[in-house]
Amino acid sequence: MFYQEITRQIESAVYKSQKEFGVDYLGFGEAFKRSDPHAFAKLDWDKTFTDIPINVEVTASVTRFGLSP
């Protein structure tokens, strides 16, 4: 299924970001900081990021087939 491949690619990017590089290049920290600045200020995000669970949910649908515009 199409959504399964998208999910696999996103999970791979998240894994590499957390475990291989240890860098939040996907911007989760910025999104968290905008949504809850007080909670973000209490964390050492660089240490927390590598261990925080991130769940990926993908919903996808194909609306057009073919190559025509």
C-alpha positions in Angstrom: 0.0 0.0 0.0 1.1 3.6 -0.7 0.6 4.8 2.9 2.8 2.0 4.2 5.8 3.2 2.1 5.3 6.8 3.2 5.2 5.7 6.8 8.3 3.6 6.4 10.2 6.6 4.9 9.1 9.0 7.6 10.0 6.5 10.4 13.4 6.0 8.8 14.0 9.8 8.8 12.9 10.1 12.4 15.1 7.1 13.4 18.1 8.6 11.7 17.4 12.0 13.2 17.2 10.6 16.8 19.6 7.6 16.9 22.2 8.1 14.1 22.6 11.9 14.1 21.2 13.0 17.4 20.0 16.2 15.8 16.5 17.5 15.5 16.7 18.5 11.8 13.0 17.7 11.4 11.9 20.6 13.6 10.1 18.7 16.4 11.6 20.9 19.0 10.4 24.1 17.4 6.9 22.8 17.0 6.9 21.7 20.7 8.3 25.1 21.8 5.5 26.9 19.9 2.7 24.7 21.3 3.9 24.6 25.0 6.8 27.0 25.7 6.7 26.5 29.5 7.1 22.7 29.2 9.8 23.1 26.6 11.8 25.5 28.8 11.9 22.8 31.6 13.6 20.3 29.2 17.1 19.8 28.0 15.7 19.2 24.5 19.0 17.9 23.0 19.0 15.0 25.5 15.3 14.4 25.6 14.9 14.4 21.8 17.0 11.2 21.3 14.7 9.2 23.6 11.3 10.6 23.1 8.8 8.3 21.3 7.5 9.7 18.0 4.4 8.0 16.5 3.8 8.3 12.8 0.3 8.1 11.4 -0.2 8.5 7.6 -3.4 8.9 5.7 -3.0 9.0 2.0 -5.3 8.8 -1.0 -4.7 8.9 -4.7 -7.0 11.4 -6.3 -5.8 11.2 -9.9 -4.1 8.6 -12.1 -1.9 9.2 -15.1 0.4 11.9 -16.2 -2.0 14.5 -17.6 -2.3 17.8 -15.7 
